[in-house]
Amino acid sequence: MWITLYISLYLFFSCISATSVLTSDTCQLQGRFQLNSVYQDGDIILGGLFQVHFFTVFPDLSFRTEPEPPYCEKFDMESFQQAQTMAFAINEINKNPNLLPNITLGYHLYDNCVRLGMAFRAAISLVSGTEKSFSNLNCTGPPPVVGIVGDPSSTPSIAISSVLGLFRVPIVSYYATCSCLSNRKKYPSFFRTIPSDAFQVRAMVQILRHFGWTWVGLIYSDDDYGVYAAQSFQQEMQLFGHCIAFSEILPHDNNPRDIHRIIRMIQASTARVVVVFSTSSFLLPLMDEVVSQNITGRQWIASEAWATAPVYHTPRLLPFLGGTLGIAVRRGEIQGLHDFLLRIRPSSEPRNNMLRIFWENMFRCSYETVKEGEQIRKVCTGQEDLSTTNTPYTDVSGLRAPYNVYKAVYALAHALHDLMQCKEGRGPFSGNSCADITNLKPWQLVHYLQKVNFTTGFGDHVSFDKNGDALPIYDVLNWQPSSDGSIRIYTVGVVTEGAKTGMMLRLDEDAIYWNFETKKAPRSVCSESCPLGTRRATRKGLPVCCFDCLPCGDGEISNTTDAIECTVCPDDFWSNSDNDQCVPKEIEFLSYEDPLGISLTTASLLGTCVCALVMIIFALHRNTPIVRANNSELSFLLLVSLKLCFLCVLLFIGQPQLWTCQLRHAVFGISFVLCISSILVKTMVVIAVFKSSRPEGKGAMKWFGAVQQRCTVLVLTALQVVICAVWLSTASPTPHKNSQYTRSKIVYECAIGSVAGFSMLLGYIGLLAAVSFLLAFLARNLPDNFNEAKFITFSMLIFCAVWIAFVPAYVSSPGKYAVAVEIFAILASSFGLLVAIFAPKCYIILLHPERNTKNAIMGRETQNK
């Protein structure tokens, strides 16, 4: 709204001037703003805008008479030093024979009184000139000012650049930081020697990240500087996952109710760090209330607009603002400035009235008779000695804003110098023409200003990027107590940003003063960091910085603090007990070191030894009737097959390998078929012998002699060999790492390869066992002296029961226990066959040898008949 008002005002005056041109050959100045200024004539004039007064007082509007012009109050010595720095730089340039030779620069400096209206009036006065009449209607010659240094505030800079940018008048601000001013389409002729708020915000967030302050309060002024900076700050904080605990706007009118509301918010918040984007004048009422409410225990972060303001460096504010961290434009040194500041003298010329105001405020005197209460203020002589004063005006130990002013003046001077060095026919403008210094157009200077590149006497490089911004660099400041109880500023670090290096923060933490009992950096977080092995879970309805720490699940880890998600371990890895590291999964298989493996191995070897012992007993008594009965050759073959059954168990124990996986089921299947086929043949022999003892079956044994018995066993076993060969050649069992049983372990097992092959192997064994059981069951009632069928029936009953129970037990057993179930089935069935068939014979051979005779057997037969 203000911008529109002033543009309309400007256009109104332009229309009046245009009307005057139509009626006269001379343009008349329609009015003059009453502004405080400093002036020095020259061939080319540079304008300047400075905040020499803190406040502007506007008269009451009665709407009956023409209002009195506004006036300014509360002189600012520091800002006047900045204005005089511009005067010093121009005088220094005029004395330099290598820069703008034969050209004398002048200046016209205005006071904007920290008001948009006053700043806009001053800018219009600079570009329109101050002459009462103007007769050169062809607009030849240089403009009233070729460029303006200022304004120091963002809001006036936006307004002024919006209008003067239409005419491409170059404006070089030394303190306006709003990132919006980097928009080249809106502000094509705006430059600045201070980094933009975009860099300032990134620098401040970098400091917050360095100290781990993720939960901060935000306070900002209600102007373009504060609003744009706050928006950028919130975006940057969100980018790094940091949070704003509260966000408050400083009132324009210093409303006590709003100030108290902000104070209550600071007190209620758990955030120990408060970031403030504001100018000094906006912040003063809040700090007065901070003192009044005795609010301590807060770490203040100051933006560059108030980080160096002397108004806060009083002993009264030390307990509350001591330890403040802030960023400020780089401090520089300007040789000769101090002596220049001491040599100035007041002037009676109206265009230099700012010097008179300065003199009166410095020495508490007046050029007119003024009463202060009952006393008359002393009269200024103009000969007072400035060297006896000690104010911010004469303090050149921390030149920050003045150094930016110095660089801005030199940037304009170098642009003018480069413009004058142009050679006709090789210029940058249409037709390779050059600019004419006697008829200079502002847009021509903008072209050279964009390409300025020089180094100051302090060693700093000055140039502008494509947006008119200066090279980004900030000092990090710390407010520390001085010997007199006031606050003194110390530089404790620097923040820079480069295209290759990115944002870099260098801090001397040992030099930082912390205004806390612990004398250490405070903690300012909504929730403490989540340790390793946990992840963050945001609390519902709260910012992301407020969270709970949940442990990672099994098989998941987090090896960083504040992990957003837990990472799933790779397939062959599992989380450790702390869930902060993936470790190789435990590989599980039935090993020889395992107690279960040791037990089963022992049982296997025991069975093997028992078989060997029975073979020895049978070999020693091979000529006895009990051994020779029912084909002793089949008994020895049965013992060998049982021995193989016991030994094949060893292939199931130990880490699975390809050859053990291929052999274990093949050896198991062939051994059991050999065993069952031997039993089947023995059963058939029992039946054949019984039938041959009867008159009607005397020729039965002729068709089932020893050769037929061997061939039957061989053929039945050969079928199993064929099944195993086909199975191994088409879908051979292989070692397999199985994680389905237990996710935390890898079960190393043998994959059977083909379910059909394995099923045929077991089915064939089951078929032979069923046939043997059926025949033995049918022959169970034969005479006792021939009847080995009862023992075979009992042994096959044990065998079938074991393997029927094996199927559900095998399917439901996980990992190595499935292998153990299979081994147990092999051992149980083998021991059942061994005990049921051979124990009765060994009992007779060893304990009742008198019954191991043919007569005893035959006598038993006769008795039975």
C-alpha positions in Angstrom: 0.0 0.0 0.0 2.8 2.4 0.9 4.6 1.6 -2.3 1.5 2.3 -4.4 1.0 5.6 -2.5 4.5 6.8 -3.2 4.5 5.7 -6.8 1.3 7.7 -7.2 2.9 10.6 -5.6 5.9 10.4 -7.9 3.7 10.2 -11.0 1.6 13.1 -9.7 4.7 15.3 -9.5 5.7 14.0 -12.9 2.4 15.1 -14.4 2.8 18.5 -12.9 6.2 18.8 -14.3 5.0 17.7 -17.7 2.3 20.4 -17.6 4.9 22.9 -16.8 6.9 21.9 -19.9 4.0 22.5 -22.1 3.5 26.0 -20.8 7.1 27.0 -20.3 10.6 26.4 -21.4 11.8 25.9 -17.9 10.8 23.1 -15.4 10.0 24.4 -12.0 10.4 22.4 -8.8 6.9 22.2 -7.3 8.0 21.5 -3.7 10.9 20.4 -1.5 11.0 17.8 1.2 12.5 18.9 4.5 15.2 16.3 4.9 18.4 16.1 6.9 21.4 15.9 4.6 25.1 16.2 4.0 26.3 17.6 0.6 29.5 17.9 -1.3 29.6 19.1 -4.9 31.4 17.2 -7.7 31.5 16.4 -11.4 29.5 13.2 -10.7 27.2 12.9 -7.6 26.6 9.8 -5.6 23.5 9.6 -3.4 23.3 8.0 0.0 20.5 6.9 2.4 21.3 6.4 6.1 19.4 5.8 9.3 20.8 8.8 11.2 17.8 9.1 13.5 15.9 6.3 15.2 12.4 7.7 15.0 10.2 9.8 12.8 7.5 12.0 14.4 4.5 12.9 12.2 2.4 15.9 13.1 -1.3 15.6 14.0 -3.6 15.8 11.0 -6.4 18.3 11.5 -7.3 18.4 7.8 -7.9 22.1 8.1 -4.4 23.4 7.4 -1.4 22.1 5.5 0.3 19.6 7.8 3.8 20.4 9.2 6.5 18.2 7.7 7.6 15.2 9.9 10.8 15.5 11.9 13.3 13.0 13.3 14.3 12.2 16.8 17.0 10.3 18.8 20.3 10.7 16.9 22.2 7.5 16.1 26.0 8.1 16.3 26.8 4.7 14.7 24.7 5.4 11.6 26.2 8.9 11.2 29.6 7.2 11.3 28.4 5.1 8.3 27.3 8.3 6.5 30.7 9.8 7.1 32.4 6.7 5.9 30.9 7.3 2.5 32.2 10.9 2.6 35.6 9.6 3.5 35.6 7.0 0.7 34.7 9.6 -1.9 37.4 12.0 -0.6 39.9 9.1 -0.8 38.9 8.2 -4.3 39.2 11.9 -5.4 42.8 11.8 -4.1 43.7 8.6 -5.9 45.2 9.4 -9.3 44.7 5.8 -10.5 41.0 5.7 -9.9 38.7 8.1 -11.9 41.4 10.5 -12.9 40.2 14.0 -13.8 36.8 13.2 -12.3 35.7 14.6 -8.9 33.1 12.7 -7.1 30.5 14.5 -4.9 27.9 13.2 -2.6 24.5 13.9 -1.4 23.5 12.0 1.8 20.0 11.9 3.3 18.6 10.7 6.6 15.7 8.2 6.3 14.8 8.3 10.0 14.0 4.5 9.9 10.8 5.3 8.1 9.7 4.1 4.7 8.0 7.4 3.9 11.1 9.4 4.7 13.4 7.0 2.8 11.2 7.2 -0.3 11.1 11.0 -0.1 14.9 11.1 0.1 15.3 8.7 -2.9 12.9 10.8 -5.0 14.8 13.9 -4.1 18.1 12.3 -5.1 17.0 11.2 -8.6 15.0 14.4 -9.3 17.6 16.8 -8.1 17.3 19.8 -5.8 17.6 22.7 -8.3 14.6 25.0 -8.2 14.4 25.2 -12.0 15.6 23.1 -14.9 15.9 24.5 -18.5 17.7 21.6 -20.3 14.7 20.0 -21.8 16.8 17.6 -23.9 17.9 15.8 -20.7 21.5 15.8 -21.7 24.4 15.6 -19.2 24.7 13.4 -16.2 21.7 12.7 -14.0 21.5 14.4 -10.5 23.0 11.2 -9.0 24.5 8.3 -11.0 23.9 5.8 -8.2 22.7 5.5 -4.7 24.4 3.9 -1.7 21.6 2.5 0.5 19.0 2.1 1.8 20.2 0.0 4.8 16.7 -1.5 5.5 15.0 -4.1 3.3 11.5 -2.6 3.2 12.6 0.9 1.9 15.0 -0.8 -0.5 12.2 -2.9 -1.9 10.0 0.2 -2.4 12.8 2.4 -3.8 14.1 -0.3 -6.1 10.6 -1.0 -7.4 10.4 2.5 -8.7 14.0 3.5 -9.6 14.5 0.0 -11.1 12.2 1.1 -13.9 14.8 3.7 -14.8 17.7 1.3 -14.1 19.2 3.6 -11.5 21.9 1.6 -9.7 21.3 1.1 -6.0 24.0 -0.5 -3.9 22.7 -1.3 -0.4 25.2 -1.9 2.4 22.8 -3.5 4.9 19.5 -4.6 3.2 19.5 -8.4 3.5 16.0 -9.6 2.4 16.4 -12.5 0.0 13.6 -11.2 -2.1 15.9 -8.5 -3.3 17.8 -11.1 -5.2 15.0 -11.3 -7.8 16.6 -9.8 -10.8 13.3 -9.5 -12.7 11.8 -7.3 -10.0 14.9 -5.4 -9.0 17.2 -5.3 -12.1 19.5 -2.5 -10.8 19.8 -3.5 -7.1 23.2 -4.6 -5.7 24.4 -5.1 -2.2 27.7 -5.5 -0.4 26.1 -7.6 2.4 25.1 -11.3 2.0 21.3 -11.9 1.6 19.1 -13.3 4.3 19.2 -16.6 2.4 22.8 -17.0 3.4 22.3 -15.5 6.8 19.5 -18.0 7.5 21.7 -20.9 6.3 24.6 -19.6 8.5 22.3 -19.5 11.6 20.9 -22.9 11.0 24.5 -24.2 10.6 25.2 -22.9 14.1 22.1 -24.5 15.5 23.1 -27.8 13.9 26.6 -27.6 15.2 25.4 -27.4 18.8 22.5 -29.9 18.3 19.8 -27.3 19.0 16.8 -28.8 17.2 14.0 -27.2 19.2 14.1 -23.3 19.1 11.8 -20.3 19.4 11.5 -17.8 16.7 10.8 -14.1 17.0 10.8 -11.7 14.1 9.9 -8.1 13.3 6.8 -7.2 11.3 8.6 -5.9 8.2 10.0 -7.3 5.0 13.3 -8.1 6.6 11.8 -10.1 9.5 9.0 -11.8 7.5 11.2 -13.0 4.7 14.0 -14.1 7.0 11.5 -16.0 9.2 10.0 -17.8 6.2 13.4 -18.8 4.9 14.5 -19.8 8.4 11.4 -22.1 8.8 12.0 -23.7 5.5 15.7 -24.3 6.2 14.9 -25.7 9.7 12.3 -28.1 8.1 14.9 -29.2 5.5 17.2 -30.5 8.3 14.5 -31.9 10.4 14.6 -29.2 13.1 11.5 -27.6 14.6 10.2 -24.3 15.7 8.8 -24.4 19.2 7.0 -21.1 18.8 6.9 -18.3 16.3 6.0 -14.7 17.3 5.9 -11.3 15.5 7.2 -8.2 17.2 4.4 -5.6 17.2 4.9 -2.4 15.1 3.3 -0.2 17.7 5.1 -1.8 20.7 1.7 -2.8 22.1 2.2 -4.0 25.7 -0.4 -6.7 25.4 1.5 -8.3 22.4 4.8 -7.9 24.3 3.4 -9.7 27.3 2.0 -12.5 25.2 5.5 -13.1 23.6 7.0 -13.1 27.1 4.5 -15.7 28.3 5.3 -17.8 25.3 9.1 -17.7 26.0 8.5 -18.6 29.6 6.2 -21.5 28.9 8.2 -23.0 26.1 10.7 -25.8 26.7 13.0 -24.4 24.0 16.1 -22.9 25.6 17.3 -21.2 22.4 15.5 -18.2 20.9 16.3 -16.9 17.4 15.5 -13.3 16.7 15.3 -11.6 13.2 14.7 -7.9 13.9 16.2 -4.5 13.8 17.3 -2.9 17.1 14.4 -0.5 17.3 11.8 -3.2 17.0 13.4 -5.4 19.6 14.1 -2.8 22.4 10.6 -3.0 24.0 10.8 -6.8 24.2 14.2 -6.7 25.9 12.9 -4.2 28.4 10.2 -6.6 29.3 12.7 -9.5 29.5 14.6 -7.5 32.1 11.3 -6.6 33.9 10.2 -10.3 34.0 13.7 -11.5 34.9 13.8 -14.1 32.2 17.2 -15.9 32.3 18.4 -19.3 31.1 17.8 -18.6 27.5 20.4 -18.7 24.7 19.7 -15.8 22.3 20.7 -16.0 18.6 21.0 -12.6 17.0 20.6 -11.8 13.4 23.0 -9.4 11.8 20.5 -6.5 12.2 21.1 -6.3 15.9 24.1 -8.5 16.6 26.4 -5.5 16.9 23.9 -2.9 18.1 25.6 -0.9 21.0 22.2 -0.1 22.6 22.1 -3.7 24.0 25.6 -3.6 25.5 24.7 -2.1 28.8 25.4 -3.7 32.2 21.6 -3.8 32.8 21.2 -6.4 30.0 24.3 -8.5 30.7 22.5 -11.0 33.0 19.9 -11.6 30.3 21.8 -11.2 27.0 25.3 -12.3 28.0 26.5 -15.3 26.0 24.3 -14.3 23.0 25.6 -15.8 19.7 25.1 -13.7 16.6 26.3 -13.3 13.1 27.5 -10.1 11.5 28.9 -8.9 8.3 32.7 -9.2 8.1 34.6 -6.6 10.1 37.1 -4.6 8.1 39.7 -1.9 8.7 39.8 1.4 6.9 43.0 3.3 7.2 42.6 7.0 7.9 38.9 6.9 8.7 39.4 7.8 12.4 41.4 10.9 11.6 38.8 11.9 9.0 35.9 11.5 11.5 37.7 13.8 14.0 38.3 16.6 11.4 34.7 17.2 10.4 33.1 20.5 11.4 29.5 21.8 11.4 28.3 23.9 8.5 25.7 26.6 8.3 24.7 25.6 4.8 21.1 24.1 4.8 22.1 21.1 2.7 24.6 20.2 5.5 22.2 20.5 8.4 22.9 17.0 9.4 26.4 18.1 10.6 24.8 20.7 12.8 22.5 18.1 14.3 25.4 15.8 14.9 27.4 18.5 16.6 24.5 19.4 18.9 23.9 15.8 19.9 27.6 15.1 20.4 28.4 18.0 22.7 25.0 18.5 24.2 24.9 22.1 22.9 22.7 24.2 20.5 23.2 26.9 17.9 20.0 28.4 19.1 19.0 29.3 22.7 17.2 26.3 24.1 15.9 25.7 27.6 16.3 22.3 29.3 14.0 22.6 32.3 15.2 25.7 34.2 18.7 25.7 32.6 19.6 27.1 29.2 21.4 24.7 27.0 25.0 25.8 26.2 25.7 27.4 22.8 27.8 25.4 20.2 30.9 27.2 19.0 31.8 24.7 16.3 35.4 24.5 17.7 34.7 21.7 20.2 37.2 18.9 20.2 35.9 15.5 18.9 39.1 13.7 20.1 37.9 14.2 23.7 34.7 12.2 23.0 34.1 8.5 23.4 31.0 7.4 21.4 30.2 4.8 18.8 31.0 7.6 16.2 34.7 7.7 17.0 35.0 3.9 17.7 36.5 2.3 14.6 37.5 -1.0 16.2 34.6 -3.0 14.8 33.8 -1.5 11.3 31.1 -3.8 9.8 28.4 -1.7 8.3 30.8 1.2 7.6 33.1 -1.3 5.9 30.1 -2.3 3.7 29.5 1.3 2.9 33.1 1.7 2.0 32.9 -1.2 -0.4 29.7 0.0 -2.0 31.2 3.4 -2.8 34.3 1.8 -4.3 32.1 -0.6 -6.3 30.4 2.4 -7.9 33.7 4.2 -8.4 35.3 1.1 -10.1 32.2 0.7 -12.3 32.6 4.4 -13.4 36.3 3.9 -13.9 35.7 0.8 -16.1 33.1 2.8 -18.1 35.6 5.5 -18.8 38.2 3.0 -19.9 36.0 1.9 -22.8 37.4 2.4 -26.3 35.1 3.5 -29.0 34.3 0.7 -31.5 34.9 -1.9 -28.8 32.2 -1.0 -26.4 29.5 -3.3 -24.9 26.5 -1.3 -26.2 24.8 -1.2 -29.6 27.1 -0.7 -32.5 30.0 -1.5 -30.2 29.6 2.0 -28.7 30.8 3.2 -25.3 29.0 5.3 -22.7 29.6 9.0 -22.6 30.6 10.2 -19.1 29.2 13.7 -19.9 25.8 12.2 -20.9 25.7 9.1 -18.7 22.7 6.9 -18.6 22.1 5.0 -15.4 21.5 1.7 -17.1 25.0 2.0 -18.7 26.5 2.1 -15.2 24.5 -1.0 -14.2 26.2 -2.9 -16.9 29.7 -2.2 -15.6 28.6 -2.5 -11.9 27.5 -6.1 -12.6 31.1 -6.9 -13.7 32.9 -5.1 -10.9 35.9 -7.1 -9.5 38.4 -5.5 -7.2 40.2 -6.0 -3.8 40.0 -3.6 -0.9 43.0 -2.3 1.0 42.0 -4.7 3.8 42.4 -7.6 1.3 38.7 -8.5 0.8 37.6 -9.4 -2.7 34.5 -7.5 -4.0 32.3 -8.7 -6.8 28.6 -9.4 -7.5 26.9 -12.6 -8.6 24.2 -12.7 -11.3 21.6 -11.6 -8.7 23.7 -8.6 -7.5 24.6 -10.3 -4.2 28.0 -10.1 -2.6 30.3 -13.0 -1.7 28.8 -14.7 1.3 30.8 -14.4 4.5 29.8 -13.8 8.1 31.6 -13.5 11.4 30.2 -15.4 14.4 30.0 -13.1 17.4 29.7 -13.9 21.1 28.5 -11.3 23.7 30.8 -11.5 26.7 31.1 -9.5 29.9 33.7 -6.8 30.0 35.7 -5.4 32.9 33.2 -2.5 33.5 30.2 -4.9 33.7 28.9 -4.1 30.2 28.8 -6.4 27.2 31.7 -6.7 24.8 31.5 -8.4 21.4 34.1 -11.1 20.5 34.5 -12.8 17.2 34.5 -16.6 17.8 34.1 -18.0 14.3 33.4 -17.4 10.7 30.8 -18.8 8.2 31.6 -19.0 4.5 30.0 -20.5 1.5 31.6 -21.5 -1.8 30.4 -23.2 -4.9 32.8 -26.1 -4.3 33.2 -26.2 -0.6 29.5 -25.4 0.3 28.6 -24.0 3.7 31.6 -24.0 6.1 31.4 -23.1 9.8 34.6 -22.6 11.8 34.2 -22.0 15.6 36.5 -21.6 18.5 34.3 -23.2 21.1 36.8 -22.6 23.9 36.4 -18.8 23.4 32.6 -18.9 23.7 31.1 -17.5 26.9 28.0 -19.4 28.0 25.7 -17.5 30.4 24.6 -20.6 32.3 25.5 -22.2 35.6 27.2 -25.1 33.9 29.3 -22.7 31.7 28.5 -25.1 28.8 26.3 -25.0 25.8 22.6 -25.6 26.7 20.5 -28.5 25.5 17.5 -27.4 23.4 15.6 -30.4 22.1 12.0 -31.5 22.4 13.0 -35.1 22.8 16.4 -36.5 23.6 18.2 -38.3 20.8 17.3 -41.9 20.2 20.2 -44.2 20.9 21.5 -46.9 18.6 19.2 -49.8 18.2 16.1 -47.6 18.2 14.1 -45.5 15.8 12.1 -42.3 16.1 8.3 -42.5 16.3 6.7 -39.0 16.0 4.1 -38.1 18.6 0.7 -37.5 17.1 -0.1 -33.9 16.7 3.4 -32.7 17.5 6.3 -31.5 15.4 8.8 -34.1 14.1 11.3 -33.1 16.8 9.0 -34.5 19.4 9.1 -38.2 19.3 9.4 -41.5 21.2 12.2 -44.0 20.8 11.0 -47.5 19.8 13.4 -50.5 19.8 14.1 -52.0 16.4 12.4 -55.4 15.7 14.3 -58.7 15.4 16.4 -58.7 12.3 16.5 -54.9 12.1 19.2 -52.4 13.3 19.9 -48.7 13.5 23.5 -47.8 13.8 23.0 -44.0 13.9 21.3 -41.9 16.5 17.9 -40.5 15.8 17.3 -43.1 13.0 14.0 -42.5 11.2 13.7 -46.2 10.2 15.4 -49.4 11.2 17.4 -51.2 8.5 16.6 -54.8 7.7 19.7 -57.0 7.9 20.7 -58.9 4.7 19.5 -62.5 4.3 22.6 -64.1 5.8 22.8 -61.7 8.8 20.8 -61.0 11.9 20.7 -58.2 14.5 22.7 -58.5 17.6 21.3 -58.2 21.1 21.6 -54.3 21.0 20.0 -54.1 17.5 22.8 -51.8 16.4 24.8 -54.2 14.2 24.1 -57.0 11.8 26.1 -60.1 12.6 26.2 -63.4 10.6 23.3 -65.6 11.4 24.1 -68.7 13.4 24.3 -71.7 11.1 22.5 -74.7 12.6 23.0 -78.3 11.6 23.3 -81.5 13.5 26.9 -81.6 14.3 29.2 -84.1 16.0 29.8 -81.6 18.8 26.1 -81.1 19.5 24.9 -83.2 22.5 22.1 -84.6 20.3 24.6 -85.4 17.6 26.9 -87.1 20.1 24.0 -89.2 21.4 22.9 -90.3 18.0 26.4 -91.1 16.9 26.9 -93.2 20.0 23.7 -95.1 19.3 24.8 -95.6 15.7 28.1 -97.0 16.7 26.5 -99.1 19.4 24.2 -100.7 16.9 27.1 -101.3 14.6 29.1 -103.0 17.3 26.1 -105.1 18.4 25.7 -106.2 14.8 29.4 -107.1 14.6 29.1 -109.0 17.9 26.1 -111.0 16.6 28.0 -111.8 13.5 30.9 -113.0 15.5 28.6 -115.2 17.6 26.9 -116.6 14.6 30.3 -117.2 12.9 31.6 -119.1 15.9 28.4 -121.1 16.0 27.8 -121.3 12.3 27.5 -125.1 12.3 24.9 -125.2 15.1 21.3 -126.0 14.2 20.0 -122.6 15.4 22.3 -120.8 13.1 21.9 -123.1 10.1 18.1 -123.2 10.4 16.3 -121.0 7.9 19.4 -120.3 5.7 22.3 -118.9 7.7 23.5 -117.1 4.6 20.4 -114.8 4.8 21.1 -114.2 8.5 24.6 -113.0 7.7 23.2 -110.9 4.9 20.6 -109.4 7.2 23.3 -108.6 9.8 25.4 -106.8 7.1 22.4 -104.8 5.9 21.6 -103.8 9.5 25.2 -102.8 10.0 24.9 -100.6 6.9 21.7 -99.1 8.3 23.4 -98.2 11.5 26.4 -96.7 9.7 24.4 -94.7 7.2 23.3 -92.6 10.2 26.7 -91.0 10.2 26.0 -89.5 6.8 23.1 -87.5 8.4 25.4 -85.9 11.0 27.8 -83.0 10.3 27.7 -80.0 8.0 25.8 -81.0 4.8 28.0 -81.3 1.7 27.1 -82.3 -1.8 28.4 -85.9 -1.5 26.8 -86.5 1.9 23.5 -85.2 0.7 23.6 -87.5 -2.3 24.7 -90.5 -0.4 22.7 -90.3 2.8 19.3 -91.1 1.4 20.7 -93.5 -1.3 22.7 -95.5 1.3 19.7 -95.4 3.7 17.3 -96.6 1.0 19.5 -99.4 -0.4 20.5 -100.6 3.1 16.9 -100.9 4.3 15.7 -102.5 1.1 18.5 -105.1 1.4 17.5 -105.6 5.0 13.7 -105.9 4.3 14.2 -108.1 1.3 16.4 -110.4 3.4 13.6 -110.6 5.9 11.0 -111.1 3.2 13.0 -114.0 1.8 13.5 -115.5 5.3 9.7 -115.3 5.7 9.1 -117.0 2.4 11.7 -119.7 3.4 9.8 -120.4 6.6 6.6 -120.9 4.6 8.3 -123.0 2.0 9.9 -125.2 4.6 6.6 -125.7 6.4 4.9 -126.6 3.1 7.7 -129.0 2.2 7.2 -130.9 5.4 3.7 -131.9 4.3 3.1 -134.6 1.8 1.3 -132.3 -0.6 4.2 -129.8 -0.7 7.3 -131.9 -0.8 8.6 -130.2 -3.9 8.2 -126.6 -2.5 11.9 -126.2 -1.5 13.0 -127.3 -4.9 11.6 -124.1 -6.4 13.0 -121.9 -3.6 16.5 -123.0 -3.0 19.6 -121.0 -2.1 20.1 -119.7 -5.6 16.5 -118.4 -5.9 16.8 -116.8 -2.5 19.9 -114.9 -3.5 18.4 -113.8 -6.8 15.2 -112.6 -5.0 17.3 -110.4 -2.6 19.4 -109.2 -5.5 16.5 -108.3 -7.7 14.5 -106.5 -5.0 17.6 -104.5 -4.0 18.5 -103.7 -7.6 15.1 -102.0 -8.0 15.9 -99.6 -5.2 19.3 -99.0 -6.8 17.6 -98.0 -10.0 15.2 -95.7 -8.2 18.2 -94.0 -6.4 20.2 -93.7 -9.7 17.3 -92.0 -11.5 16.7 -89.7 -8.6 20.3 -88.7 -8.2 20.8 -88.2 -11.9 17.6 -86.0 -12.5 17.2 -84.0 -9.2 20.0 -84.7 -6.9 19.8 -83.6 -3.2 22.0 -80.5 -2.5 23.0 -78.5 0.5 20.5 -75.7 1.2 20.5 -72.8 3.6 17.0 -72.5 5.0 15.8 -69.4 7.0 12.1 -70.3 7.0 12.1 -72.2 10.3 13.8 -69.5 12.4 14.6 -66.1 11.0 17.5 -65.6 13.3 19.3 -68.8 12.2 20.3 -70.5 9.0 19.4 -74.1 9.0 21.9 -76.0 6.9 20.1 -78.9 5.5 19.9 -81.2 2.5 17.2 -80.3 0.0 15.8 -83.6 -1.3 15.7 -82.2 -4.8 12.8 -84.3 -6.0 9.8 -85.0 -3.8 8.8 -87.8 -6.2 12.1 -89.5 -6.0 12.2 -89.4 -2.2 8.6 -90.6 -2.1 9.4 -93.6 -4.4 12.4 -94.5 -2.2 10.3 -94.5 1.0 7.3 -96.0 -0.8 9.3 -99.0 -2.1 10.7 -99.7 1.4 7.2 -99.4 2.8 5.8 -101.8 0.2 8.4 -104.5 1.0 7.9 -104.0 4.7 4.1 -104.3 4.3 4.5 -107.5 2.2 6.9 -109.0 4.8 4.6 -108.1 7.6 1.6 -109.7 5.8 3.4 -112.9 5.1 4.9 -113.1 8.6 1.5 -112.4 10.1 -0.1 -115.2 8.0 2.7 -117.7 9.1 2.5 -116.8 12.8 0.5 -120.0 13.6 2.9 -122.5 12.1 4.5 -125.1 14.4 7.0 -123.6 16.8 10.1 -125.5 15.7 9.8 -123.9 12.2 8.1 -120.7 13.3 10.6 -117.8 13.0 7.6 -115.9 11.5 6.5 -114.7 15.0 9.7 -112.8 15.6 9.6 -111.5 12.0 6.0 -110.4 12.6 7.0 -108.6 15.8 10.1 -107.0 14.1 8.1 -105.8 11.1 5.4 -104.5 13.5 8.0 -102.3 15.2 9.4 -101.3 11.9 6.1 -100.1 10.4 5.1 -98.4 13.7 8.3 -96.4 13.7 8.0 -95.2 10.2 4.4 -94.4 10.4 5.1 -92.2 13.4 8.1 -90.8 11.5 6.0 -89.0 8.9 4.2 -86.4 11.1 7.1 -86.1 13.5 9.4 -85.3 10.5 7.1 -82.7 9.0 6.5 -80.9 12.3 10.1 -80.8 13.4 12.1 -77.6 12.5 15.7 -77.5 11.4 18.2 -80.0 12.7 15.5 -81.7 14.7 14.0 -83.0 11.5 17.3 -84.7 10.7 17.4 -86.0 14.3 13.8 -87.5 13.8 14.9 -89.3 10.6 18.0 -90.7 12.4 15.9 -91.8 15.3 13.6 -93.6 13.0 16.5 -95.4 11.3 18.0 -96.4 14.6 14.7 -97.4 16.2 13.7 -99.6 13.3 17.2 -101.0 13.0 17.4 -101.9 16.7 13.9 -103.3 16.5 14.8 -105.7 13.7 18.1 -106.6 15.3 16.6 -107.3 18.7 13.4 -109.0 17.5 15.1 -111.4 15.1 18.5 -112.1 16.6 18.0 -111.7 20.4 16.1 -115.1 20.8 18.7 -117.0 18.8 21.6 -115.3 20.8 19.7 -116.1 23.9 19.7 -119.9 23.1 23.3 -119.9 21.7 24.7 -118.2 24.8 22.5 -119.1 27.7 20.9 -122.4 26.7 23.3 -124.3 24.5 21.5 -127.5 25.4 18.6 -126.3 23.3 20.9 -125.6 20.3 20.8 -129.1 19.0 18.9 -130.8 16.2 17.4 -133.3 18.6 16.1 -130.6 20.8 14.6 -128.9 17.8 13.2 -132.1 16.4 12.0 -133.3 19.8 10.2 -130.1 20.2 8.6 -130.8 16.8 7.6 -134.3 17.8 6.1 -133.1 21.0 4.1 -130.5 19.2 2.7 -133.1 16.9 
